[in-house]
Amino acid sequence: MPLVWKLDQLLKERKIKARWLSLQLGKHENNIYRLKNRTDVPQITHEMIEGLCDIIGCTPNDLMEYTPPTTNVQSVRSKSIFS
C-alpha cells in the first residue's frame, strides 16, 4: 500500500484522545474513531485535514506517508509492447 494513514500514531504520540479531538472538530466521536482506526488513506475533505492539522499541530505530511512501490526494473524493461 503506497499511502498510509497515520492519524492513530499521531494521536498516541501526542496523547490526544479521540473524544477530545471530536469535540474540538465538532464531529461525532464515531467519525473520529473511524478515521483513527484506518491504515489506508480515507476520502477526506481538505477542510477536515486543515482542522486535524490545526488541532493536532501537524502537517498533512505527518498524517500520511508515501512509500513508492518496488518494481523489478529488469522485468519492466524486458517487456515489449509488440509481443
DRENDO-1510 file (C-alpha; in Angstrom, 1 decimal, always signed):
<recs>
REC; n; res; u; v; w
REC; 1; MET; +0.0; +0.0; +0.0 .
REC; 2; PRO; +1.8; +3.2; -1.1 .
REC; 3; LEU; -0.1; +5.7; +1.1 .
REC; 4; VAL; -0.5; +5.0; +4.8 .
REC; 5; TRP; -2.8; +7.0; +7.1 .
REC; 6; LYS; -1.1; +7.7; +10.4 .
REC; 7; LEU; -3.7; +9.6; +12.5 .
REC; 8; ASP; -3.8; +6.9; +15.2 .
REC; 9; GLN; +0.0; +7.0; +15.5 .
REC; 10; LEU; +0.0; +10.8; +15.8 .
REC; 11; LEU; -2.8; +10.8; +18.4 .
REC; 12; LYS; -0.8; +8.2; +20.5 .
REC; 13; GLU; +2.4; +10.2; +20.2 .
REC; 14; ARG; +0.7; +13.4; +21.3 .
REC; 15; LYS; -1.5; +11.7; +23.9 .
REC; 16; ILE; -4.7; +13.0; +22.4 .
REC; 17; LYS; -8.0; +11.2; +22.9 .
REC; 18; ALA; -10.5; +10.7; +20.1 .
REC; 19; ARG; -13.2; +12.1; +22.3 .
REC; 20; TRP; -11.3; +15.4; +22.8 .
REC; 21; LEU; -10.5; +15.6; +19.1 .
REC; 22; SER; -14.1; +15.1; +18.2 .
REC; 23; LEU; -15.2; +17.9; +20.5 .
REC; 24; GLN; -12.5; +20.3; +19.0 .
REC; 25; LEU; -13.5; +19.4; +15.4 .
REC; 26; GLY; -17.3; +19.5; +16.1 .
REC; 27; LYS; -17.6; +16.0; +14.6 .
REC; 28; HIS; -19.2; +12.9; +16.1 .
REC; 29; GLU; -16.9; +10.7; +18.1 .
REC; 30; ASN; -17.7; +7.7; +15.9 .
REC; 31; ASN; -16.4; +9.5; +12.8 .
REC; 32; ILE; -13.1; +10.3; +14.6 .
REC; 33; TYR; -12.8; +6.6; +15.6 .
REC; 34; ARG; -13.3; +5.5; +12.0 .
REC; 35; LEU; -10.6; +8.0; +10.8 .
REC; 36; LYS; -8.3; +7.0; +13.6 .
REC; 37; ASN; -8.5; +3.2; +13.1 .
REC; 38; ARG; -7.8; +3.3; +9.4 .
REC; 39; THR; -4.4; +2.4; +7.8 .
REC; 40; ASP; -5.4; +3.3; +4.2 .
REC; 41; VAL; -6.0; +7.0; +3.4 .
REC; 42; PRO; -9.7; +7.8; +3.7 .
REC; 43; GLN; -11.7; +10.0; +1.4 .
REC; 44; ILE; -11.4; +13.2; +3.4 .
REC; 45; THR; -12.1; +16.9; +2.7 .
REC; 46; HIS; -9.3; +19.4; +2.8 .
REC; 47; GLU; -11.3; +21.2; +5.5 .
REC; 48; MET; -11.0; +18.1; +7.7 .
REC; 49; ILE; -7.3; +17.8; +7.0 .
REC; 50; GLU; -6.8; +21.5; +7.9 .
REC; 51; GLY; -8.8; +21.0; +11.1 .
REC; 52; LEU; -6.8; +18.0; +12.1 .
REC; 53; CYS; -3.5; +19.7; +11.4 .
REC; 54; ASP; -4.5; +22.9; +13.3 .
REC; 55; ILE; -5.7; +21.0; +16.4 .
REC; 56; ILE; -3.1; +18.3; +16.5 .
REC; 57; GLY; -0.3; +20.6; +15.5 .
REC; 58; CYS; +1.0; +18.7; +12.4 .
REC; 59; THR; +1.2; +18.9; +8.7 .
REC; 60; PRO; -0.6; +16.8; +6.0 .
REC; 61; ASN; +2.8; +15.0; +5.5 .
REC; 62; ASP; +2.6; +13.9; +9.2 .
REC; 63; LEU; -0.9; +12.4; +8.6 .
REC; 64; MET; +0.1; +10.4; +5.5 .
REC; 65; GLU; +3.2; +8.5; +4.5 .
REC; 66; TYR; +4.0; +7.6; +0.9 .
REC; 67; THR; +6.2; +4.6; +0.2 .
REC; 68; PRO; +6.8; +4.1; -3.5 .
REC; 69; PRO; +6.0; +0.6; -4.7 .
REC; 70; THR; +9.0; -1.5; -5.5 .
REC; 71; THR; +9.2; -2.7; -9.1 .
REC; 72; ASN; +11.7; -5.0; -10.8 .
REC; 73; VAL; +13.3; -2.7; -13.3 .
REC; 74; GLN; +14.7; -5.6; -15.4 .
REC; 75; SER; +11.2; -7.2; -15.8 .
REC; 76; VAL; +9.7; -3.9; -16.9 .
REC; 77; ARG; +12.5; -3.3; -19.5 .
REC; 78; SER; +12.2; -6.8; -20.9 .
REC; 79; LYS; +8.5; -6.5; -21.7 .
REC; 80; SER; +7.8; -5.4; -25.3 .
REC; 81; ILE; +4.7; -3.6; -26.3 .
REC; 82; PHE; +4.7; -5.6; -29.5 .
REC; 83; SER; +4.7; -9.1; -28.1 .
</recs>
